[in-house]
Amino acid sequence: MINRRFLRVKVLQAVYAYQESGEDFVENGIKHLIDSIEKLRDLFVWQISFLVETKRFAENRIEENKHKNFPTADDLNPNMRYVENRVLVALENNKDLRKEEERLKINWADHQDIVRGYYNKMRETEEYKQYMSDSVDNFDHDKKFIVKMINEYFADLEVLQDFYEEKSIFFVDDYHLVSSMLVKFFTEMKANFNENTSLPSIYKTGNDPVNEDKEFVKNLFRKVLLHDSEYGKMVGENTSNWEKERVCIMDMIILKLAITEFCCFPYIPVKVTMNEYIEISKYFSTPKSKIFVNGILDRILKKLNDQGAVVKKGIGLLDS
C-alpha cells in the first residue's frame, strides 16, 4: 500500500530516533521501525472506520428527524445520497474491516462529538451540497467525493488528530501520511469491492513469498548504521567549510541513506536514489536542503564511481 518513498521516510525517522535515544542495540531500532510502519495500517483502519461512522451518524440523524413532532417535507423525504454512498456502504459491509475494528477495539459510541463535528462541517461545504444535488449517480462519483473530502477537510481535522495522539505515539507523525494512503486507496478502489475483499497490506509486497519491502527497510536501517562513521567522514570530505556549518542532523542522515543505497543496494538505480532523497529533503529538512543535498550527492557519487565503489546490476542502473 505504501511506496518506497514512504518507507525511506520511515527509515529516516527511525534512524534519527535511534541516534537521539542513545540506543546501541540495532535490533531494537529495527523492531521500533517495523512497529512504526505496521502502526500506519492501524491508523489507516481507524480512519476508514471513522468515515463509515459518519455514514451511520447521518442515518441516525435521518431517522431522528422523521420522528420529530413536526417533521418537514425534507425530514419525511430525506436526500439519501450520502448514506447510500456506494464506497461507504461497501466498506460498512466489509468483513476484513469489521475484523480489524474488533482487533483494534474501535468503538465510536463515546466519541460521537468528533463524528458530529466532522459531519456538520462537511454538510456546510459547497462540495457536499453539489454532491447531494448532482444528477450524476454512480460509483466513481461517490468515490471522487470521498477523495475530495479527505483532501480538502479530513486531512486537517485537528480534533481527530488530537484524538489519535492519545491513542498512540505512532499516530502523531503519521496522520498526514495516512491521509495520503487513504487518497490512494479510494482512488484505486474498484466498483467490485465487496464484503469479501481484503483491505490492502501495508507493504506492496506483503502478500509475496518474500516481503521485499520489509527486507528493504530492515537492511537499509542496518547498513546505514553499520557504515555510519565511514559515510559521515565521506560527507565531511565532500563539503566546504561553509557547508559543514549548515549540515543539520536530518541532512546528514539523508546523505548517509543515499550513500548506503549507492554502495549496498545493487538493484536500486542511482537515479531513483538521487531523486528520492532530494525529494525527501524538501519536506524533512531545511528550505534549502534540496539544493544542498543534490550538490553533495553529485560530488560523492562522482568519487564513488571513480573508485568503482558503486556496483549496479542491470542495464542503465549506474547512470546518474
N, C-alpha and C positions, 0 to 999 in steps of 0.2 A: 504493500500500500504506500509506503514512503520510499522516495527515491534516494539515490546515493548521496545527493547533496544534503538532504536532511540527516542522513546517517553520519556524514562528515561533521555536520554541526554538532551532533550529539557527542561525537568523539572529542571535538574541540572543547565542548563544555566539560566533559568528563576529565580530560587531561588537566584543564585549568583547576577544577575542583580537587583533583588528586594531588596536584603540586601545592596548592594552597593549604590543604589539610595536613601536610607533612607525612602522609601515609607512605609506608615503604614496602608494602606487600602488593605487588602488581595485581594479583588475582582478586584482591578485594576491590581494587579500582575497576576491574573488568566486570565483576558482579554488579557493582553500582551502575556501571554503564548499561549493561543489559537490562537491569531493572528499570532504569530511566526510559529506555526505548520501549519496553513492554508496557510501561505505565501510559504511554501515548495511546495505546489501544483502549485502555481502561477509560481514559478521558474521552476518547472518541465514542465509546459506548454511552457514557454519561450524556454526551451532547446529543446523540441521536435520540436517546430516551427522553431528554428534555423536549425536543421538537415534537415527538409523539405525544408527550404530555400536554403540550399546548393544544393539540387537536382534541384530546379528551376534555380539557378545560372548556374549549369552545362548545363542545357537545353538551356539557353540563349547563353552560350558560343558556344555550338554546332551550333546553328542557325547562329550566327555571323560568325563563321569560314566557313560555307557553302557559305556565300555571300562575301567572300574576293575576291579581284581582281584576285588572282591566287591561288585558293584553291588546297590543296594537295589531294592525294587519301584518306588519313585518314580524311581530312576535309569533303570530299564528302560522305565517308562511315564510319562514326564515330562508335566507340565502345559505345554501348548504355547500357552497363551493370549497371552502377551506376544510371543513370536516370530512369532505369526500375527496380531498386531495389524494390522488392515486399513490403517490410516493409515501405519504404518511400512513395511509391505510395498509399498504404492503408491509411497511416496517412494523406497524402495530401487530400484525398477524404473524410476523416472522419468528419462527421457533428459536433460531440462534440468538436473536436479540433478547428474547424472554429468558433464555438460559443464562446469558451474560448478565442480565439485570439481576437475576437470582444470585449469581456468583458474587456480584459486587454489592448485593443488598441495596439496590436502588429503589427508593420509595419517595415519591414527591408529595405524599399526603401532608407532611409537615412543612412543606415549602411552597405552598400554593401562592404565597405573596410574590415570590420570584416569578412564577409562571404567569400570574395575573399581570404583573408589571410589564413583562415582555409582550404578552398578548395585547394588552391595551395600547402599548407603544406601536406595535405592528399595525393595529387597526387604524391608527391615525395617519399612516403613511400613504402617499399617493400611489405607491406600487401596490399596496394591498387593495386599495379602492379600485384601481384599474383591473387587477386580477379578478376581483369579485364580480365585476361588471362586464368583463371581456366576453366576447362571443366565442372565442377560441376555447375549446374544452377538450384537452387530450393529455396524455401522459407527459409529453415533452413540455407542454405549457406549465403543467403542475411542477415539474422538475425545475424549470427555469425560475419559477417564482421562489422556490425554496432556496436555490443558489443565490438569488438576488438578495433575499432577506439575510442570509448568512454573511454575504459580502458587505452589505450596507449597514446592518444593525446588530446582528447576532455577534459578530466578531468583537465588538467593543462594548458588550453589555457588562458594565463594571460590577453590578450586583451579583451576576453569575460568576464572574472571575473571583470575587471575594468569597463566594460560597465554596468554590473549588479549592481555593487556597487553604481553607480549613480542613478539607478532605485529605489533601496530600501535598507534601512539599514538591513533589514531581510535577504537579499540575500548574504551579505558579508560572514557570518559564515556558510551559508548553501550550498555553491556551491558544495563542495565535497560530502556532504551528499546527495544532489540531484543527483550527478553523480552516486552514488551507487543505488539510486532509479531507475535511467534510466537503468542501467545494469540489475537490477531485472525485470523491466517492459519488456524490449526487450527479455530477456532470457525466460520469461514465455509467451511471445506473441504467440498466436496460428495462424495457417495459415488461419483460418476463420475470422480473424479480418477484419472488413469491415466498410463501411461508417456509419452504424448504431450502431456500437459497442461503448459503453460508455467508456471513459477514467476512470481509477480507482479512487476511493475515496482516500483521504489522509489517512483515518483511515481504517484498515481492517474491522472494524465493522460499518463503515459509513452508510451502507445500511440496517443494522439490526434495529428492532423496538427500541432497546435501544443501543446507541452507547457506548459500554463498554470501548473502548479505550479512548474516550474523557472523560468519567467519571473517568477513572483511573488517567489520568494526573491531572485533577482538584482536585480529592481527595488527591492524593499524595502531591500536592503543598500545599493544605490547612493544611494537617495533619503534614507535616514536619515543617511548621511554627508554628502551634499550640503547638507542643512539642519541639520547638527549644531549649529552656533553659534546659529542662529536659534531652533531648538526648545529648546536649552539655556537661552537667555535667557527664552523663554516660560515654562519651568518655574520659573525663578527669580522671575519676576514674579508667579507664582501660588502661591508658598509663603511662609508666615510665617517669621520669624526662627528659631523653634524647629524648624520643619520643614526649613529649609535645613541645619541642623546634622546632621540624621539621614538626609539623602538619600545613600544608598550608590550605588556605581557601577552596580550591576545595576538598582536602582530607576530611576536616570536613563536608562539605555538602554531599559528597558521603557517609560517615559513617552515618550521620543522616538520609539520604534517605533509606539506607539499614535497619536501626533500625526501621524506620517507617513501612517498609514493613513487618518486622518480627512481629511487635506488632499490626498493624492496618489493615492488608490485609490477612484475614484468608484463602483465596483460592489461594494464591500465595505460591508455595513450597519454603521452606527455601533454598534448593539447587539452585533454579532458582535465588533467590535474591542474594545469595552469588556470584554465577558465573557472573551474570550480572554486579554487581558493581565492582567486581575485574577486569573484562574486561574493563569496562568504565574507571577505574582509570589509566589504561595503556596509554590511549590516551588523558585524560583531566587533568592530574596532573603531578607529577614529575616522573622521570625514575624508582625510587624505590617504588613508591606508591603501586604497585600491592602487593608486599610482606608485606608492612606496613598495608595496608587496610585488607588484608587477616588475618594477625595476630590479629589485634584489633577486627575485627568482630568475630573471633573464640572465643576470651575471653568474649566478650559481649554476644554472643549467649549462651554460656555455663551458664553464670549467669542468663540470662533471662529465660532459660529453668529450672534452679534450682528454680527460683521464680514462675514458672508457668505463666510467662507473655507472652509466645508465644503459642497462641492457633490456631492451623491449622485444617481446616475441610477437610476431605478426606484422603484416605489411603496413607500413605507414605509421606504426606506433611511436617511432622515435622522433618524427617531425615535430618541431615546436612552433 
